[in-house]
């Protein structure tokens, strides 16, 4: 694939801008392995129904205050760079407790892979349009035969 650049807000379908649903195979944003989403959410917006997909998913807060609910617990993302990671087929819903922006990515895996081994193949970064740019990313590094997680947010 050649280099492709764009704006997630402009090309997204319901927030998703990379995935199997983005054009025909061979199109720059079409992928059967990874899905990426950008979300801008007004305060009070909810994902009203429980949903579950077949991907290992990570969601990272860019700004705001965002709650992701699972059947047995809630996770509150309230600081830039806060994240939650969940495996395939885990039901979830969400609520923006304040005006929020988030980035999410999902990776499809073989049945033998763990969520961490799947995400070790992923690097996710994003930035916003403001003059004092926020850049946050997530990377997984092999170190001493362990996977270590690094998350950062910079201005």
C-alpha positions, 0 to 999 in steps of 0.5 A: 500500500502506498501512503494515505493521509486524511482526516478521520472526522471527514472520512468516517462512517459513524466514527469508524475510518478504517475497516472491512466496511470502508470501500472495496478490498484494495481501497486505502481504508479497507482492512479485514484485520484492523478497525479504527475509530475516532469519536467526538461525543457531546456530554450525555451522549450514550451508546444505548445498547450493549454491543460486542464484536469479534475484535480485541479492542482498545479505547484511549481518551484524548480529552473529556470524561468517558465511561465504558460499561461492561457487564461486571464493571465500569471503567472511567476514562478521565485523564488524557491517555487513560485507556481500556482494553478488552477481548473479543465478544465482550459486551459493552456500552458507553456514556460521555460524562463530559464533552469527549474525544477518543480513539479506538482500534480493534484487531481481529485475531486467531483463536489462539492469540491473547488480547495483548499478543494481538495488540502487540502488532498495533501502534495507534496515534492521534492528534487534534487540530488545536494550536497546542497539539495533543498527541497520544499513542500506544505502543507495545514493546518486547522487553526481557521476553515480556510485553510492556505497555507504554501510553503517553500524552504530550502537548 
